[in-house]
């Protein structure tokens, strides 16, 4: 019998309005995040957002890793810009919660992994900014596909000496469901993967035990059978066990 304690992974969530009632919100998260954590040997805990810093600190005491999930757009106010015409939905309450829990969690030295919006809000935390929409980048690559969630649609070129290179080598083909992306990389972050148009698709914060973030959605691909994408989460969960 294996008595080894499985790592507990906190997963951030979205706040969405209940369309059937006024001023009634729900905590929302794709089931793929829980599935992929379980498949890698972790225990998922979905984190509802709160303004109570004492609650945040208490949450962190029970976690072995933090997964910053995808979702809506970070408020451009966070990086000193007005909302441009193509901005999507913004939720200041979520921004505040995720920036707070990221700040507190970094102090623990425990592993962190960001997906899509998770990459974007982490970049903003470190002083970076974002293109508010793909139309402002000048690219012709489709970064917001409308097909199957696990269908890879464009390549990324990967730098050496990181977990992505260990898994994929110098190139991977990924899915893509984002209309915003990194413009200027945050302080201390290292770009480790780019699309063929030069846009950043993944970064590493090397001053931390394990802090990676990707712009695509590996959880969608992993839970639908992509073993290479599952390995990303395997390495994340493994780092949470050590």
C-alpha positions as CSV (number, residue, x, y, z in Angstrom):
1,X,0.0,0.0,0.0
2,X,1.3,3.4,-1.0
3,X,1.1,5.8,1.9
4,X,2.9,8.6,0.1
5,X,1.0,11.9,0.6
6,X,-0.3,13.4,-2.7
7,X,0.5,17.1,-3.2
8,X,-2.5,19.5,-2.8
9,X,-2.7,21.9,-5.8
10,X,-4.7,25.1,-5.4
11,X,-6.3,26.2,-8.7
12,X,-7.6,29.7,-9.2
13,X,-11.1,30.2,-10.6
14,X,-13.2,32.7,-12.5
15,X,-16.1,34.8,-11.1
16,X,-19.0,34.8,-13.5
17,X,-22.5,36.3,-13.3
18,X,-25.4,33.9,-12.9
19,X,-27.5,34.8,-16.0
20,X,-30.8,33.9,-14.2
21,X,-30.4,36.3,-11.3
22,X,-29.2,39.8,-10.6
23,X,-26.0,40.3,-8.5
24,X,-25.5,36.6,-8.2
25,X,-22.0,35.3,-9.1
26,X,-20.6,31.8,-9.4
27,X,-17.1,30.3,-8.9
28,X,-16.3,28.8,-12.3
29,X,-13.5,26.5,-13.5
30,X,-13.1,24.1,-16.4
31,X,-13.1,20.5,-15.2
32,X,-9.9,19.9,-17.3
33,X,-7.7,21.5,-14.7
34,X,-8.9,19.2,-11.9
35,X,-8.6,16.2,-14.2
36,X,-5.1,16.9,-15.3
37,X,-3.9,17.4,-11.7
38,X,-5.5,14.2,-10.6
39,X,-4.0,12.3,-13.6
40,X,-0.6,13.6,-12.6
41,X,-1.0,12.4,-9.0
42,X,-2.1,15.6,-7.3
43,X,-5.2,16.6,-5.3
44,X,-7.0,19.6,-6.8
45,X,-8.4,22.3,-4.6
46,X,-10.4,25.1,-6.4
47,X,-9.7,28.5,-4.8
48,X,-12.6,30.9,-4.7
49,X,-11.5,34.5,-4.8
50,X,-11.5,36.6,-1.6
51,X,-10.3,40.0,-0.5
52,X,-9.5,38.7,3.0
53,X,-5.7,38.4,3.2
54,X,-5.8,36.3,6.3
55,X,-8.0,33.7,4.4
56,X,-5.5,33.8,1.5
57,X,-2.6,33.1,3.8
58,X,-4.5,30.3,5.5
59,X,-5.3,28.8,2.1
60,X,-1.6,28.8,1.2
61,X,-0.7,26.9,4.3
62,X,-2.6,23.9,3.0
63,X,-1.2,23.9,-0.5
64,X,1.9,22.3,-2.1
65,X,1.5,24.0,-5.4
66,X,-0.4,26.8,-7.2
67,X,-2.0,26.6,-10.6
68,X,-3.0,29.9,-12.1
69,X,-5.8,29.0,-14.5
70,X,-7.1,30.6,-17.7
71,X,-9.9,33.0,-18.1
72,X,-10.8,36.6,-18.9
73,X,-8.5,39.6,-19.5
74,X,-6.4,41.3,-16.8
75,X,-7.4,44.9,-16.3
76,X,-5.1,47.1,-18.4
77,X,-5.2,49.6,-15.5
78,X,-2.7,47.2,-13.8
79,X,0.0,48.1,-16.4
80,X,-1.0,51.7,-16.9
81,X,-3.1,51.6,-20.0
82,X,-6.7,52.5,-20.9
83,X,-9.0,49.8,-22.2
84,X,-8.7,49.6,-26.0
85,X,-11.5,48.7,-28.4
86,X,-10.8,45.0,-28.5
87,X,-10.5,44.3,-24.7
88,X,-12.5,41.3,-23.5
89,X,-14.2,40.8,-20.1
90,X,-12.3,42.1,-17.1
91,X,-12.8,41.1,-13.5
92,X,-10.9,43.4,-11.0
93,X,-11.8,41.2,-8.1
94,X,-10.0,38.2,-9.8
95,X,-7.0,40.4,-10.6
96,X,-6.7,41.5,-7.0
97,X,-7.0,37.9,-5.6
98,X,-4.5,36.4,-8.0
99,X,-1.9,39.1,-7.6
100,X,-2.3,38.7,-3.8
101,X,-2.1,34.9,-3.7
102,X,0.8,35.0,-6.1
103,X,2.7,37.5,-4.0
104,X,2.1,35.4,-0.8
105,X,2.8,32.1,-2.5
106,X,6.1,33.2,-3.9
107,X,7.3,33.7,-0.3
108,X,6.8,30.0,0.4
109,X,9.1,28.9,-2.5
110,X,6.6,26.3,-3.5
111,X,6.0,25.5,-7.2
112,X,3.8,27.6,-9.5
113,X,2.4,26.9,-12.9
114,X,0.4,29.4,-15.1
115,X,-1.9,28.7,-18.0
116,X,-3.0,31.3,-20.6
117,X,-4.4,34.1,-18.4
118,X,-2.2,32.7,-15.6
119,X,0.9,33.6,-17.8
120,X,-0.6,37.0,-18.5
121,X,-1.4,38.0,-14.9
122,X,2.0,36.7,-13.7
123,X,3.7,38.8,-16.3
124,X,1.8,41.8,-15.1
125,X,2.8,41.0,-11.5
126,X,6.5,41.2,-12.5
127,X,6.0,44.5,-14.2
128,X,5.3,43.4,-17.7
129,X,2.5,44.4,-20.0
130,X,0.2,42.9,-22.6
131,X,-1.1,43.3,-26.1
132,X,-4.8,43.9,-25.4
133,X,-5.7,42.1,-28.6
134,X,-4.0,40.1,-31.3
135,X,-4.9,42.8,-33.9
136,X,-2.3,45.1,-32.2
137,X,0.5,42.7,-32.8
138,X,0.5,42.6,-36.6
139,X,0.7,38.7,-36.7
140,X,-1.1,36.6,-39.2
141,X,-1.0,33.4,-37.1
142,X,-4.3,32.4,-35.7
143,X,-3.9,32.5,-31.9
144,X,-7.7,32.1,-31.2
145,X,-8.7,28.8,-32.8
146,X,-12.4,27.8,-33.0
147,X,-11.8,24.1,-33.4
148,X,-11.5,21.1,-31.1
149,X,-9.8,21.9,-27.8
150,X,-7.0,19.4,-28.2
151,X,-6.3,20.2,-31.9
152,X,-2.7,21.7,-32.2
153,X,-2.7,24.6,-34.7
154,X,0.7,26.3,-34.6
155,X,4.3,25.6,-33.7
156,X,6.4,27.0,-30.8
157,X,10.2,27.2,-30.9
158,X,11.6,26.2,-27.5
159,X,14.9,27.4,-25.9
160,X,17.2,24.9,-24.1
161,X,17.5,24.1,-20.4
162,X,13.9,24.0,-19.2
163,X,11.1,21.4,-18.7
164,X,9.6,22.2,-22.1
165,X,12.8,21.4,-23.9
166,X,13.2,18.2,-21.9
167,X,9.7,17.1,-23.0
168,X,9.4,18.3,-26.6
169,X,12.9,19.2,-27.8
170,X,13.3,22.4,-29.8
171,X,9.8,22.5,-31.3
172,X,6.2,21.7,-30.2
173,X,2.8,22.1,-31.9
174,X,0.2,23.5,-29.6
175,X,-3.4,24.6,-29.4
176,X,-4.2,28.3,-29.1
177,X,-7.2,30.0,-27.3
178,X,-6.1,33.6,-26.5
179,X,-6.6,37.0,-28.0
180,X,-4.1,38.8,-25.6
181,X,-0.4,38.0,-25.2
182,X,2.8,39.3,-23.7
183,X,4.1,42.6,-25.1
184,X,7.0,43.4,-22.7
185,X,8.2,40.6,-20.5
186,X,8.2,41.2,-16.7
187,X,11.3,41.8,-14.7
188,X,13.4,38.6,-14.0
189,X,11.3,36.4,-16.3
190,X,13.0,34.4,-19.1
191,X,11.2,33.7,-22.4
192,X,11.6,30.0,-23.1
193,X,9.2,29.5,-26.1
194,X,8.0,31.7,-29.0
195,X,5.6,31.2,-31.9
196,X,6.9,31.7,-35.4
197,X,5.7,35.3,-35.3
198,X,8.0,36.0,-32.4
199,X,5.2,36.2,-29.7
200,X,6.1,34.8,-26.3
201,X,4.4,31.5,-25.6
202,X,6.1,30.5,-22.4
203,X,8.3,31.9,-19.6
204,X,10.3,30.7,-16.6
205,X,11.1,32.6,-13.5
206,X,14.5,31.1,-12.7
207,X,14.8,32.6,-9.3
208,X,12.2,30.2,-8.0
209,X,12.2,26.5,-7.4
210,X,9.6,25.8,-10.1
211,X,7.7,28.7,-11.8
212,X,6.7,28.2,-15.4
213,X,3.8,29.6,-17.4
214,X,2.5,28.8,-20.9
215,X,0.2,30.8,-23.2
216,X,-1.6,27.7,-24.6
217,X,-3.9,25.2,-22.9
218,X,-1.9,22.0,-22.3
219,X,-4.6,20.8,-19.8
220,X,-7.1,20.6,-22.7
221,X,-4.7,18.5,-24.8
222,X,-3.5,16.3,-21.9
223,X,-6.9,15.2,-20.7
224,X,-7.8,14.2,-24.2
225,X,-4.8,11.9,-24.6
226,X,-1.8,14.0,-25.4
227,X,0.9,12.4,-23.4
228,X,3.6,15.0,-24.0
229,X,1.3,17.8,-22.6
230,X,0.5,15.5,-19.7
231,X,4.2,15.4,-18.9
232,X,4.2,19.2,-18.2
233,X,1.8,18.6,-15.4
234,X,3.7,15.4,-14.3
235,X,6.8,17.6,-13.8
236,X,4.8,20.3,-12.0
237,X,3.2,17.8,-9.6
238,X,6.6,16.0,-9.1
239,X,8.2,19.3,-8.1
240,X,5.4,19.8,-5.6
241,X,6.3,16.5,-3.9
242,X,9.9,17.3,-3.3
